């Protein structure tokens, strides 16, 4: 999986039970995944279609360093699906622990909000490169 974002859980992100509020983490996931999907597909015109089941495996506390990882699991004609892992990073040991997993699907849209094909070069190549974006 590729590292797609880093965050630090702050006091403002904590819910009533002393853990990070799930809605904040969901927003972080959507933002990081959207940035990854738009870059991968060489277009800013991507919208979230579906977020799969979010599985919260471990709590996140104030001060925890968070890393969000993603990889492409499916490339359709107009859509891309990513697997996402959120990991809590230990600054002292360098270890990270998976705290949340999900999948998320984005669709490329035109100016009217209708699905439109992702560039064929991007779909065929399945790797991000300057050449793919320039020709995609």
N, C-alpha and C positions, 0 to 999 in steps of 0.2 A: 504494500500500500504506500501511497505517496503522501507525505506531510503536506496538508493544504492550508492549515491555519494554526496559530497559537494564541491562547488567551490566558488571563489570570482571573480566577474567581475572586470577586471583591465582595465586601460587606453588602453592597446594594443588590447583589445577585442572590442573596440568601433568603429562603422561605421561612415559614413559621416553625419548622422542625429543625432548624439549624443546618440544613443542607441547601445546596444550590437549588433554586426554583427550576422545575423542569421546563417551564415555558421559556425561560431565558436560554437554557441549553438548546432547546428546539430552534430558537431564532439563530443562535450561533451556528448550528448545523446547517440550516437552510442557507444562511449567508455564505459560509465557506464552500458548501457544495455548489451553490449557484456560481460563485466566482470560478471554481474549478471547471464546471460544465461549460460556461461561456468561453473560457480560455481554450479548453480542449476542442470545442466545436467551432472556434474562430468566429463567434458572433455574439453580440450583446443581447440578441433577441430571444432569450430563453426564459421560460416561466416554469415554476414548480407545478407539476401535474399531480404527483402522489408522493406522500411520505409513508413508508412502510411502518410496521410495528416498531415503536421505540422501546428498546429493552434497557432499563436502567439497572445495571449490575452492581454498582457500588456508589456510595454517596460521594459528593464533591463538597468540600468545605472551603470557607473563605481562606484565601492565600494559596490554594492549590493551583499549580500550573497545569494547563489543559492543552493537549495537542489533538488536532482533528486530522484524521487520515481518510483518504478516499481512493477508490479505484473503480474503473469502468467495468461493469459486469455485462452490459448489453448496449448495443448501438442499433437503433432502429432507423427507419427512413427519416422520421421527424423527431425522434426522441433519443435520450441517453439515460441509462440507469446506472447509478453509482452505489457501491457498498460504502458505508461510512462507519468508522470506529472512532470513538472519543476515548482518549487515554489520559489518565492522570500521571504527570511526570514528576519523579522524585529528583530534585536538584542535587541531592547528596550522593545517591547511588547511581543515577542515570537510568534507573529502571522506570518503565511505564506500565501501568495497569489499565486494562480495558474497563471503562466505567459505563459505556453506553454504545449500542450498535443499532443500526437501521439501514434501510435502503431508501433512495430517493430518485424520482424520475422527473426529468425536465423535458419540455417540448419547445422546439424552435417555432416562433410565430412570426407572421408578417405584420405590417402596419395596422391591419384590421383585427389582429388577434387570432387569426386562423393558423393552424399548423402549416408549416412550410418545410420542405426538405433541408436537411443538414447537408452541407457540401459533400459530394461523392468522394472526393479525395480524403476528407476527414473520416468518413464512414469506412472506407477501404483500408486506410492506413492504421487507424486505431492508436496512433501515437501523436503527441503534440510536437510540431516542428514549425519553424518559420515558413518553410516551403508549403506545408499543408494549409496554413492560414492564408498564404498569399494566393493559392490556387483553388482553395476549397469552396 
